[in-house]
Every structure is written in C-alpha cells, then in structure tokens.
Amino acid sequence: MDFIRYGLIAAIAAIGIMLMNEWVQFSDQKQTEVASARSSQAIIDTPTNASVPTIVQPSNSEEIPSAVPSAEPQAVEAVTLPAQQQSRYTSVTTDVFNVVIDQHGGDIVSVSLLNHLETQGENGKPFLLLERTAQRTYVAQSGLIGQNATDTNKGRPMFSSAQSSYDLGSADQLNVDLTLNQDGVLITKRFSFNRDSYLVNVDYLIDNQTSNSWNATLYAQLKRDNSVDPGANSSGMGMAPFLGAATRTNDDKFLKFTFSKMKDEKFSADVTNGWLSIVQHYFISAWIPPAEGEFKFTTLVTRDNMNIIRFSGENTTVAPGQQGTISSSFYAGPKDQPTLAAIAPGLDLTVDYGWLWMVAQPLFKALIFIHDIVGNWGFSIIVLTIFIKLLFFKLSAASYKSMARMRKFAPKMAQIKEQYGDDRQKTSQAMMELYKKEKINPLGGCLPILIQMPVFIALYWVLMESVELRHAPWILWIHDLSAMDPYYILPVLMVASMWFQQTLNPPPPDPMQAKIMKMMPFMFGIFFLWFPAGLVLYWVVNNTLSIAQQWYITKKIESGEIS
C-alpha cells in the first residue's frame, strides 16, 4: 500500500504547485495593474504635462516644525494659488533619475530611478521611489523656520523657477534654482545635481538687501504614509525586508524605527555628524545635514497618520547687506554600500543583514570580489558555494566519516537490538560501547546542517538586501536571482539532492525518527518554493558537493581504505 500513499503525496504536491503557480500569475497581474494605476495617477507624467494635480496642504501644523515649540498646534490655513502659479512643478532629468520639485515649498515630490525598473523586460518603467499620488505619499521636504521663516503653520512659500524642466544632458553638474523675494531678502533654494550620482545638494542662498538682520533655522524631513513597500513584491516567503525610519546618533551607529514604533514612542536627540532616512527594500532616501554643528533629530506621526523623521539646525544670521548659505544634502536611490559609506558615516548600515551581519558582510564582500572576475551573479554564487565548502571541508569530512561508520556497522547495531530485545538500558549501554570502540558519533549527521545554517541565513539576507542582485539573471529560465524560481526547477532539484544524500546515511534506529527524516526533504522543498532562486541555487550546489564528498568517504571506509 506504500505506492498508494506516495502517489497521494505526489498528487497533493502537484496540486499545491499548480495553485502556487496560479497565485504567482495573479500576483504579477495585480502588480502590473497597480504599477499602471500609479503611473496614471502620478503628479507629472512628462515635463510638458499641462494637467494640474490636486493641491495637497499639510493637514495640521505638526508637519511644519516650530523653532519655539508651542503647547497646542495651531490650525493650518489653506493656501489658494493664483491662476498664473498653477503650473508649479519643475522637472529635472539626469543620467540616473527623474526628479519633480514642487515650487510650492520647494519639496521633492517624485523620484524615478532610471537604472532600476519596477519590473523586468522592455516594458519595465523606472522604479518610482518618491511620489505624491493617490497610491502613495512619500516626499522629501525642507524649509526655513524661526524669526524670518518662509515655512509656518499658516502655509508654505511659493518659489519661482526660470524653467519648467531641466536636463543634465552631457554636462557633469546641473544647478536648479528656485527663487523667492522675502520683503527685500532674496532667497534662492538651489538643487545641485551631478552626473552618475543620486546625491543632491540642497542649499539656501540668502542675499539680505535690507537694513535689518535676517534670522532663520533650516529644517528637513521625510514624510511617508503607511502604504506597503512597492519594492518587496517578490521578496518571497520568510523574513520580510525592513520598512521604516533609520538614523545615526551620537550614541547609536544605527538606530531604526518601524512606523508602528514611531507612533507609540516619539524619538528626539541632539546629533552631530548624523543622518536620517526612510528605508525600504533595496532603496533608501536620506537627509544628511552638515557634519559640523549640532542638529535636533525627531520623529512623529501626525493625526492623519503621516510618518515624519526630521532634523532642524541652529539659527543662522545674515547681517544687513550680507550674504549667507545654509546647506544640506539629500540622497534618493539604491542601497549601494560603497556609495552610502562615502556619503556619511554609518549610512551603509541601512543595508541591514540582521543579527548575522558578521557572517553576511564577509559573504557579500566575497560575492562582489568573485563577481568582478566571473561577471555573472549566478556563477558567482556557485563559486562562493565551492569556497564555503572548502572552508568547512575537514569538519564535514569528520561528520561524514562518522556517518559512514554507522552505515558500515549497521548490521552489528541490529544484532545488538535483537540480542537485548526490549531491555533498553542494556541496548543503550551496548550501543555506547560500540560507538566508543568504532569512533562513531550518532549526532554526526546533524553537524553539516548545523554548520550550514548560519551561512544559509546570512546568505539569505545578502540575497534579500543587496540591490546588486535585484533583477540579476543567471541562465535559461532564471531571470532574477532575488526572486523565486518561476518554474520551481531549482526547488525540485534541491529536494532530489537532499533525498539522495539521505540514502547515503544509515537509517535512524527509531522508526518515528526515520519517517520524519524521509519527509524532511519534501518539507524543506515546500519552503524553498518561495525562497530566492539564488539561495536555492546555493543549497543545490552545496548538496551536490556534499553528496560527492560523502559518497567518496563512504566508499573508502566500506572498502577499508580509511579506518
């Protein structure tokens, strides 16, 4: 009757795979629909788009920080824009992204990453990181508060721009100026873009042409709602990528908050040489104040559930007839570790490998080194797997020797069981004497898996967090090593290799344990259906190498060539 049971198991597995395939197709279809809807709802489609979006004003004064905190937030007065100011958006195109700036406040309200597509293929659109649409609110804001504030709880300033669109073209640098005349004080909000860079310098140039001193304080903030991470659609089953705010303080090199934690507990700290950010799967936006000076870092969740992390600086004074500059930097792009590390200390820690970072970081560096030579991420994973196997070769060999000895002396173990029958004490005593005499470790078979688990989990995070592997192809049907195998071929090979490896081991003495061991490859296979293809590739290659090593050792011990 065993063939009936195994037939039923195979049928259930086949049905499960078909259902999962349908679910993946449905998920991809919904993702395409959402992407299409987002594109149609975007604030600006092209620089020449004449449509005017709905003007979104802060719903309460919490969104504009106060230089002197008040006990009760004041109501926000709606700002009605004159008809001639309705075309208020300035678009900027560089070699790495498209940026849309709202002249009302000078906020960055859209960032599209040209080198990172939402989906693979010719029809893939640039990944929309920042946006202010019906689908999502995620913007970068900055302004001036204090005595001569441009931003108050009554509204935001309306800047003017010489052009509605700018293009870096063949130049190495592009300056985009928004100007404002504040009662004789000429304020220029300058956005400086550079070739091959996701970093934008944001400077306030103050030209005080009055007879009075000018005083104000810079603030900058990231504002995001609670919508899902659009970059995590193919993250797979298991540990979810982090979505929330992160910062560096004088006491903590890396401190992160989920949005729910921000709602439960406000954060406030005086920080020197720090940064603040909102982190999601593969991508990050961050404000970086100047390294010198002390800045107040705070978080809050507004009454309409907008999550804000911000900094405000020290008061800046510009004497009559003088000029001054207030500077900061803004980054919006991929979580590229070398780039982030060069921008600010600890910013690269936003590539979060979890509690096994000490294992994951060397794996990532080794993977990068191999890729620079091999040129393909799939083959780089294979080479890395071979190196890891060589690293643990002797330790694995000792375990396989123990397992081979157990296999060799399995008849003698069966004879001991038969000799002592139901007397478990004498059976165990005789077994222990045999183990000691023949140098057998009954737990040796578990050792290779235990050795691999930290590497396995660390590599999981490397494949999940490293933007370099996003949409990275291998060969044939594997077009994205960071996503699940679309045809489940690698998971099936993993199950087959794990099952074959078990045939090289002696069966466990306990019947129940033996049944569990037989089912383990199929149990692993179910989970591996959702794992990134790169991770399953590592496991298949590792199993194949382990089979070769264990088969060789077993044959040598059984033939008496190895004692």
VOGU-3710 file (C-alpha; in Angstrom, 3 decimals, decimal comma):
1> mdfiryglia> 0,000/0,000/0,000  3,060/2,294/0,160  2,770/3,179/-3,530  -0,773/4,492/-2,879  0,423/6,707/-0,027  3,332/8,047/-2,066  1,015/8,582/-5,028  -1,320/10,682/-2,873  1,586/12,729/-1,569  2,804/13,336/-5,125
11> aiaaigimlm> -0,713/14,347/-6,223  -1,080/16,801/-3,325  2,335/18,274/-4,097  1,403/18,656/-7,783  -1,866/20,394/-6,901  -0,025/22,671/-4,479  2,499/23,644/-7,155  -0,276/24,375/-9,668  -2,139/26,505/-7,135  1,046/28,374/-6,291
21> newvqfsdqk> 1,703/28,977/-9,977  -1,775/30,440/-10,361  -1,200/32,634/-7,304  2,094/33,939/-8,715  0,432/34,760/-12,048  -2,390/36,542/-10,221  0,120/38,443/-8,068  2,131/39,528/-11,127  -1,061/40,646/-12,864  -2,149/42,702/-9,852
31> qtevasarss> 1,335/44,179/-9,583  1,169/45,271/-13,227  -2,266/46,807/-12,662  -1,063/48,695/-9,603  2,010/49,943/-11,466  -0,190/51,122/-14,326  -2,562/52,863/-11,903  0,341/54,538/-10,142  1,706/55,822/-13,441  -1,667/57,241/-14,423
41> qaiidtptna> -2,034/58,948/-11,034  1,448/60,469/-10,966  1,750/64,191/-10,320  3,702/64,743/-13,521  3,988/62,314/-16,416  6,241/64,437/-18,623  7,778/67,913/-18,257  5,199/69,269/-20,691  2,184/67,843/-18,911  -0,338/70,647/-18,518
51> svptivqpsn> -2,625/68,919/-16,046  -2,737/70,404/-12,548  -2,927/67,942/-9,641  -4,923/68,441/-6,529  -3,025/70,763/-4,187  -2,200/68,880/-1,040  -1,690/71,065/2,010  -0,463/69,958/5,447  -3,450/68,758/7,407  -2,125/70,217/10,646
61> seeipsavps> 0,745/72,303/11,956  2,685/69,210/13,019  4,050/68,926/9,500  5,880/72,240/9,847  8,215/72,252/12,859  8,256/75,256/15,135  11,505/76,926/16,130  9,913/77,515/19,538  7,629/74,556/20,430  4,093/75,566/21,340
71> aepqaveavt> 1,778/73,779/23,731  -1,030/73,345/21,220  -0,681/73,027/17,443  -2,373/75,800/15,509  -4,796/75,205/12,680  -3,395/75,346/9,169  -4,817/77,910/6,814  -5,433/76,693/3,286  -3,304/78,314/0,595  -5,076/79,244/-2,622
81> lpaqqqsryt> -2,682/79,587/-5,535  -3,264/82,294/-8,153  -4,121/81,039/-11,627  -0,752/82,141/-13,042  1,021/79,942/-10,478  -0,861/76,747/-11,207  1,985/75,376/-13,372  4,119/74,925/-10,306  6,223/71,831/-10,931  9,846/71,745/-12,050
91> svttdvfnvv> 11,144/68,502/-13,510  14,812/67,540/-13,573  16,343/64,717/-15,613  19,846/63,363/-15,032  21,557/60,171/-16,153  20,291/58,277/-13,074  16,879/59,666/-12,164  13,951/61,938/-12,911  13,082/64,350/-10,107  9,979/66,517/-9,739
101> idqhggdivs> 10,136/69,569/-7,458  7,014/71,330/-6,231  7,655/75,082/-6,344  5,172/75,388/-3,526  7,579/74,803/-0,659  10,394/73,515/-2,859  9,671/69,892/-1,928  10,922/66,863/-3,862  7,663/65,063/-4,594  8,758/62,467/-7,162
111> vsllnhletq> 11,931/60,488/-7,829  12,048/57,874/-10,598  15,173/55,706/-10,791  16,103/55,264/-14,447  18,562/52,404/-13,911  16,211/50,380/-11,681  12,964/49,233/-13,265  9,732/48,311/-11,490  9,545/45,068/-13,471  11,939/43,346/-15,839
121> gengkpflll> 11,541/43,496/-19,584  11,326/46,040/-22,352  8,113/47,480/-20,932  9,564/47,976/-17,453  9,152/51,514/-16,136  11,641/53,335/-13,888  11,137/52,462/-10,236  9,166/55,211/-8,507  10,825/55,757/-5,140  9,321/59,070/-4,015
131> ertaqrtyva> 5,820/60,041/-5,069  2,779/62,051/-4,088  -0,136/60,297/-5,733  -3,448/58,749/-4,777  -1,489/55,500/-4,330  1,256/56,717/-2,001  2,643/59,776/-0,197  6,406/59,736/0,196  8,156/63,096/-0,167  11,272/64,994/0,944
141> qsgligqnat> 10,588/68,420/2,422  12,797/71,250/3,614  12,331/74,846/4,622  13,184/77,729/6,918  11,590/78,343/10,298  12,195/80,887/13,035  12,128/84,705/13,112  12,209/85,188/9,334  10,603/81,877/8,456  9,443/81,038/4,968
151> dtnkgrpmfs> 7,554/77,991/6,283  4,970/78,480/9,018  1,895/76,711/10,300  -0,076/79,012/8,014  1,448/77,727/4,806  4,497/77,237/2,585  6,299/79,713/0,307  5,721/79,810/-3,445  9,049/79,869/-5,262  9,510/80,713/-8,914
161> saqssydlgs> 11,666/78,898/-11,444  13,211/80,138/-14,673  12,288/76,892/-16,446  9,707/74,174/-16,001  12,172/71,442/-16,940  15,921/70,873/-16,770  18,146/68,183/-18,289  21,714/67,359/-17,240  22,485/66,347/-20,811  26,221/65,957/-21,386
171> adqlnvdltl> 27,214/68,229/-18,501  28,732/66,963/-15,252  26,739/69,269/-12,983  23,361/70,995/-13,072  22,058/73,692/-10,728  18,313/74,238/-10,472  17,349/77,469/-8,684  14,018/78,296/-7,085  13,809/81,944/-6,042  11,753/83,898/-3,520
181> nqdgvlitkr> 11,761/87,583/-2,603  11,003/87,865/1,099  10,478/91,608/1,720  13,846/92,570/0,232  15,674/89,368/1,162  16,389/87,337/-1,970  16,228/83,618/-1,118  17,459/81,067/-3,655  16,777/77,385/-2,988  19,378/75,640/-5,131
191> fsfnrdsylv> 19,311/71,950/-6,029  22,672/70,749/-7,357  22,755/67,519/-9,404  25,873/65,643/-10,517  26,480/63,016/-13,160  26,313/59,394/-12,006  25,124/60,448/-8,555  21,918/60,058/-6,557  23,083/62,722/-4,086  21,519/66,183/-4,370
201> nvdylidnqt> 22,977/69,211/-2,598  20,213/71,482/-1,323  21,409/74,992/-0,436  19,592/78,102/0,691  21,436/81,166/-0,651  20,444/84,222/1,383  21,046/87,722/-0,037  19,974/90,213/2,641  19,435/93,520/0,826  17,573/95,094/3,769
211> snswnatlya> 18,767/97,189/6,698  17,820/94,536/9,256  19,458/91,258/10,268  17,881/88,132/8,872  17,445/85,081/11,148  16,084/81,618/10,359  16,667/77,905/11,003  16,853/75,109/8,453  14,673/72,032/8,799  14,452/68,998/6,521
221> qlkrdnsvdp> 12,216/65,970/6,800  10,997/62,812/5,110  7,270/62,181/5,136  5,688/58,851/4,282  2,328/57,193/4,766  1,780/53,567/5,844  1,399/52,087/2,356  3,200/48,849/1,567  6,737/48,695/0,245  6,406/48,619/-3,582
231> ganssgmgma> 9,853/47,064/-3,901  9,065/43,995/-1,772  6,564/42,290/-4,095  8,999/39,499/-4,979  10,721/39,239/-1,620  9,473/35,708/-1,125  8,345/33,838/1,941  10,145/34,229/5,241  11,889/37,216/6,795  10,354/40,446/5,465
241> pflgaatrtn> 12,584/43,382/4,496  12,535/46,333/6,899  10,290/49,297/6,138  10,613/52,328/8,391  12,873/55,140/9,553  16,541/54,870/10,466  19,138/57,282/11,792  22,583/57,648/13,332  23,013/59,408/16,669  25,926/60,221/18,947
251> ddkflkftfs> 25,165/57,072/20,954  23,974/54,652/18,254  25,715/53,990/14,951  22,481/52,613/13,536  19,027/53,074/15,040  15,835/52,089/13,259  12,115/52,515/13,961  9,143/50,825/12,410  6,253/53,172/11,715  4,226/51,497/14,446
261> kmkdekfsad> 7,055/52,092/16,918  7,208/55,746/15,854  3,508/56,050/16,678  3,950/54,514/20,128  7,044/56,461/21,110  8,489/59,730/19,813  12,235/59,998/19,291  14,327/63,082/19,990  18,104/63,530/20,136  20,787/66,153/19,596
271> vtngwlsivq> 23,087/64,779/16,895  26,440/65,721/15,408  27,636/64,220/12,101  24,483/62,137/11,664  21,795/61,449/9,090  18,158/60,415/8,917  16,423/58,191/6,427  13,442/56,131/5,396  14,475/52,617/4,416  12,666/50,089/2,262
281> hyfisawipp> 13,599/47,018/0,239  16,687/47,799/-1,877  16,213/51,593/-1,764  16,629/54,484/0,639  16,047/58,220/0,926  18,102/60,221/3,399  18,756/63,774/4,555  22,352/64,451/5,553  22,967/67,704/7,452  26,477/69,207/7,561
291> aegefkfttl> 28,963/67,195/9,627  29,782/70,220/11,754  27,201/71,652/14,138  24,518/70,073/16,281  21,077/69,222/14,962  17,848/68,205/16,644  16,562/64,875/15,279  12,917/63,996/15,952  10,196/61,626/14,767  6,441/61,934/14,915
301> vtrdnmniir> 3,254/60,518/13,478  0,682/63,163/12,567  -3,017/62,957/13,252  -3,607/61,826/9,664  -1,014/59,009/10,114  1,863/60,543/8,209  5,215/59,269/9,461  7,838/62,002/9,698  11,516/61,943/10,613  13,216/65,349/10,578
311> fsgenttvap> 16,108/67,463/11,685  16,346/71,151/12,495  19,583/73,081/12,803  20,959/76,050/14,673  19,843/79,601/13,980  21,554/81,303/11,036  22,006/85,076/10,994  22,773/87,142/7,892  23,698/90,749/8,585  22,258/93,652/6,538
321> gqqgtisssf> 23,813/93,841/3,086  25,491/90,466/3,517  25,049/87,025/2,010  24,883/83,588/3,630  24,404/79,911/2,777  22,552/77,153/4,611  23,384/73,687/3,279  22,242/70,090/3,455  22,293/67,012/1,204  19,616/64,604/0,069
331> yagpkdqptl> 20,049/61,058/-1,242  17,397/59,019/-3,045  18,482/55,803/-4,694  19,686/52,227/-4,287  21,263/50,897/-1,099  24,742/50,668/-2,599  27,121/50,113/0,317  30,315/51,795/-1,002  28,343/54,843/-2,164  26,437/55,206/1,111
341> aaiapgldlt> 29,594/54,757/3,185  31,276/57,590/1,249  28,337/59,955/1,811  28,098/59,734/5,607  29,486/57,561/8,415  27,244/54,542/9,028  24,815/55,262/6,206  25,837/51,935/4,643  24,440/50,181/7,730  20,970/50,734/6,265
351> vdygwlwmva> 21,812/47,628/4,217  20,637/45,592/7,184  21,773/41,964/7,288  20,153/41,285/10,652  21,766/39,651/13,653  24,135/37,581/11,487  25,689/40,649/9,872  29,158/39,493/10,956  28,717/36,453/8,678  26,727/38,208/5,946
361> qplfkalifi> 29,146/41,091/5,413  32,147/38,873/4,515  29,857/36,791/2,281  28,768/39,930/0,452  32,331/41,163/0,001  33,407/37,750/-1,240  30,460/37,674/-3,651  31,365/41,123/-5,004  35,006/40,056/-5,452  34,021/36,896/-7,314
371> hdivgnwgfs> 31,516/38,762/-9,481  34,196/41,235/-10,558  36,040/38,230/-12,008  33,183/35,989/-13,176  30,736/38,671/-14,334  27,554/36,701/-13,572  25,822/36,629/-10,196  24,559/33,050/-10,581  28,001/31,650/-11,318  29,392/33,872/-8,563
381> iivltifikl> 27,061/32,128/-6,092  28,291/28,746/-7,360  31,945/29,741/-6,904  31,173/31,165/-3,446  29,486/27,887/-2,504  32,607/25,956/-3,523  34,764/28,231/-1,359  32,425/27,798/1,620  32,519/24,029/1,127  36,315/24,072/1,073
391> lffklsaasy> 36,336/26,167/4,232  34,313/23,547/6,115  35,776/20,561/4,258  37,619/18,935/7,192  34,763/19,495/9,616  32,276/17,993/7,169  34,659/15,106/6,455  34,780/14,177/10,133  30,991/14,113/10,222  30,722/12,020/7,051
401> ksmarmrkfa> 33,281/9,551/8,402  31,124/9,075/11,487  28,042/8,536/9,336  29,898/6,095/7,113  30,984/4,093/10,152  27,386/3,958/11,339  26,373/2,676/7,917  29,190/0,095/7,973  28,290/-1,198/11,436  24,517/-1,058/10,941
411> pkmaqikeqy> 24,262/-4,897/10,915  26,070/-5,106/14,262  23,713/-2,463/15,710  20,742/-4,505/14,508  22,302/-7,573/16,127  22,593/-5,738/19,477  18,920/-4,743/19,306  17,919/-8,290/18,572  20,128/-9,630/21,372  18,742/-7,436/24,158
421> gddrqktsqa> 15,174/-7,117/22,867  13,072/-4,734/24,971  15,806/-4,101/27,549  16,510/-0,506/26,576  19,118/0,061/29,262  21,329/-2,822/28,104  20,718/-1,926/24,458  21,821/1,664/25,046  24,848/0,548/27,045  25,947/-1,850/24,302
431> mmelykkeki> 25,373/0,783/21,646  27,509/3,312/23,544  30,316/0,799/23,852  30,136/0,167/20,107  30,133/3,908/19,361  33,168/4,418/21,576  35,080/1,479/20,115  34,410/2,325/16,477  34,646/6,153/16,912  31,053/6,724/15,873
441> nplggclpil> 29,215/9,990/16,592  25,455/9,286/16,388  24,769/13,005/16,032  27,319/13,427/13,270  24,678/13,579/10,548  23,194/16,744/12,049  26,522/18,551/12,129  26,734/19,509/8,422  23,274/21,099/8,554  24,076/22,921/11,798
451> iqmpvfialy> 27,281/24,237/10,255  25,442/25,462/7,175  22,525/27,183/8,921  24,327/30,433/9,947  25,799/30,695/6,441  22,412/29,837/4,927  20,565/32,523/6,923  23,298/35,112/6,343  23,305/34,414/2,606  19,503/34,718/2,640
461> wvlmesvelr> 19,875/38,293/3,899  22,652/39,043/1,428  20,429/37,964/-1,467  17,443/39,773/0,025  19,154/43,073/0,854  21,811/43,506/-1,844  20,400/45,666/-4,613  23,152/44,359/-6,898  21,244/41,065/-7,176  17,863/42,675/-7,857
471> hapwilwihd> 16,713/41,537/-11,329  20,107/39,843/-11,817  19,793/36,957/-14,336  21,652/33,667/-14,282  20,965/31,302/-17,220  17,965/29,980/-19,136  14,769/30,426/-17,103  16,322/32,250/-14,112  15,929/35,956/-14,914  16,007/37,240/-11,329
481> lsamdpyyil> 18,126/35,560/-8,661  16,473/37,624/-5,923  13,010/36,214/-6,779  11,569/32,732/-6,563  12,167/30,213/-9,362  9,164/30,725/-11,681  9,078/27,047/-12,689  10,209/25,530/-9,339  13,013/23,605/-11,075  15,672/24,539/-8,523
491> pvlmvasmwf> 13,457/23,620/-5,520  12,747/20,222/-7,131  16,482/19,668/-7,683  17,084/20,666/-4,063  14,550/18,078/-2,820  16,076/15,404/-5,065  19,615/16,158/-3,899  18,569/16,198/-0,246  16,727/12,892/-0,622  19,661/11,248/-2,403
501> qqtlnppppd> 22,033/12,451/0,304  19,847/10,759/2,893  20,289/7,411/1,109  23,992/7,627/1,936  23,204/7,841/5,649  22,248/4,878/7,834  18,552/4,829/8,752  17,804/6,176/12,260  17,172/3,409/14,822  13,875/4,948/15,894
511> pmqakimkmm> 11,045/4,216/13,370  9,339/7,562/14,007  12,602/9,445/13,513  13,174/7,509/10,312  9,774/8,612/8,963  10,489/12,226/9,857  13,856/12,088/8,101  12,211/10,691/4,966  9,709/13,552/4,924  12,274/16,265/5,656
521> pfmfgifflw> 13,376/16,859/2,012  9,747/17,409/0,994  9,123/19,708/3,968  12,201/21,751/3,033  11,065/21,748/-0,581  7,749/23,398/0,288  9,523/26,301/1,973  12,114/26,575/-0,785  9,383/27,163/-3,363  9,220/30,788/-2,151
531> fpaglvlywv> 12,895/31,361/-1,453  15,033/33,490/-3,817  16,386/31,438/-6,700  19,940/32,432/-5,774  19,542/30,940/-2,323  18,107/27,675/-3,681  20,971/27,577/-6,182  23,435/27,791/-3,283  21,677/24,916/-1,495  21,560/22,692/-4,614
541> vnntlsiaqq> 25,261/23,222/-5,328  26,145/22,676/-1,664  24,128/19,434/-1,570  25,776/18,208/-4,760  29,254/18,847/-3,356  28,260/17,206/-0,069  26,965/14,125/-1,899  30,244/13,797/-3,792  32,284/14,175/-0,603  30,123/11,819/1,447
551> wyitkkiesg> 29,970/9,171/-1,309  33,760/9,194/-1,651  34,329/8,875/2,121  31,681/6,150/2,496  33,204/4,048/-0,259  36,682/4,411/1,226  35,541/3,374/4,714  33,462/0,437/3,454  36,426/-0,819/1,427  38,725/-0,453/4,432
561> eis> 40,987/2,173/2,784  40,057/4,660/5,532  39,811/3,485/9,125
//
